């Protein structure tokens, strides 16, 4: 796992260098002048996938506890969905649905505002996905998601079903 993450880090550093961006060192402070860091909540096992809806409410996952949480504009923390398919990366689409990489069964989900789940992608060429991890929705409505293999304790497979780690695109009309 660390090799994949190191390679990803090197790729990001290379992309930034090619774009002319200067790397940030550990000693640099990225906060705006006068900004302070404030802890809002704790007692999570492993948080992932922060994203905000059109109103500005922030949603994130606590993957080992199998839940999606919502930090509302009025400062209240609540559980939006549990169980949540061990969701990881998330992003809102144009219609306000929460798109989630639900890696419990290696699926891509669309979650309506009322919490109703629709599986929008679960296999490729008849084989289960490796473990959808991060997702982004293009303004056109197309979805892009990563499908690496980071072995999870709840999986029964020990090798990537897809035979490699990939990035996929799903068109706005959901046709592959």
Number of C-alpha atoms within 10 A of each C-alpha: 10 8 8 13 11 11 12 12 12 12 12 12 15 13 12 13 12 10 9 9 11 10 9 9 8 7 6 7 9 10 9 7 7 5 8 7 6 6 5 9 9 7 6 11 11 11 18 17 21 16 17 18 17 11 9 11 15 16 24 23 29 20 24 16 16 19 21 27 20 22 19 16 11 7 10 11 15 12 14 18 18 13 13 25 22 23 32 29 25 29 23 21 21 14 10 15 19 22 26 32 30 26 26 19 19 22 23 28 24 23 20 15 12 9 14 11 18 12 13 16 18 19 15 13 7 9 12 16 25 28 28 30 25 23 24 19 20 14 10 11 16 16 19 16 21 19 24 20 22 18 15 14 9 11 12 9 11 10 12 18 17 19 11 11 18 14 13 15 17 16 15 16 9 12 9 10
